[in-house]
Amino acid sequence: MQRLSRRVKRRMRGARPLVLQGQELCTHFSIDADQLEAFLHERTIPFHKDSNGQIWASIDAKKTTAGTR
């Protein structure tokens, strides 16, 4: 039986998600700031709203931009 080289055995790492805040999310999705929270709820994208009212979300750019542009 032939042994596989180490290079073949290595796992490929997946892409890391982007962590964006409110204005960056608006720019990424091309929407207005007042529509952001409703848009995230509609797309079922998990997000966090901090004590200052700032919205943060971790997104996978490949999955979330497929149907928006």
Secondary structure, DSSP 8 states (H G I E B T S, - for coil): -----HHHH--------EEEEHHHHHHHHT--GGGHHHHHHHTT--EEE-TTS-EEEEE-HHHHSTTT-
